[in-house]
Amino acid sequence: MTNGQNDLSAICDAVTKDPTKVNNKLDKLKTAFNEGTIGQKFKLSIQYVIDHSSQLLAGGQSCIDFFNGLVLQFQADLKTNGQTVTVAQAKAKLIELIKKKFES
């Protein structure tokens, strides 16, 4: 398992252990995507979170699948924002963003 996969597993474990906080975290994640950074927006990522939040809430492999799908949308948003990145780079950027939002 890659470090990124370990990070996703840790996030999903946290979701499973404390599901009462998940909706608040989802709102924080959507807000983070909506606010963007330096004029960047993440419309595809927001829509993905809205459409697939049940996967996140399910925990386990469904939660990991949620994040793997989100990475692809996030990568597409980055491209729209003028940043061409690999899937691995998009995953690293997404994990960094999620950690900041889920830890706060």
N, C-alpha and C positions, 0 to 999 in steps of 0.2 A: 504494500500500500504506500502511495506517495505521501509526502508531507501534506500536500493540499488535501488529499483524501482523508488523512488523519484529522486535519482541521475541520473538514466537513463533518466527519463522524463525531468530533467533540461538540460541534454546534448542535448536531442532531440529538446527541445524548442529553445536552442541556435542555433542549426543547422537550424531550420525553420526560425528563425528571421534574420539570416545572411547567406544565402546559398552561397553567393559569396566566402566565406572563407572555405567552406566545402572541396573542392579539396585539398587545402593546408593542412587542418587538416588531411585528409585521407592520404596524403603523409607523414605527421609527424607520424601518427599511424603506417603505414607500416614500416617506418624507425625504429620506436621504437621496433617493433616486430623483424625486421631484425637484429638490433644491439643486442637485447637481453640484458641479464644482467649476468655478470660473466660466460661467455661461453654458456649461454642458448640461444636457438633459438626458434622461434615460427612460424615454416613453415605452419602449418595448419591455424593459425590465419591470416597470411599474405594472404594465398590463399582465405580464407573466405572473407576477406575485399575486395579483388579484385573481387571475384565472386558475392558479394552481396551488393556492394556499392550503387546500385540504391535504395535499401531499406532504407539505411541511408539518402540518398538525398531526399526521399519522405517525411521524417518527420513523425510526429504523431505516430500512432501505428506501422506502417511499420518500423520506426526507432527503436522503442523499440524492435520489433521482431528481427531486425538486431542484436542488442546487446545481446539479449537472445540467439540467435544462436552462436554469437561470443564467449560467455561465455563457451559454450560446447567445442568449438575448442581450446580455451585458456586453459581450464582444461586438454584436451588431450595433448596439448603441455607441460604443466607443468608436467604431468605424464611422458612424454618422457624425460623430463629434470630431472627426479628423484624425483619430488615432488608430492606426492599423496594428493590431496585436495578435499574437497567436492565442489559441485557446488556453494554453498554460499561463500566458501572461495575463489574460483576462481573468482567469481563475484566481491568480495571486492577487490582482487588484480587487476583485470582488470579495475575497476572503478578508483582506485588510479592511475594506469598508464595513463588512458585516461584523467583524470583531469589534470595531470601534462602536458600532451602533448597538450590538447585543451586550456589550460590557457596560454601557452607560445606563 
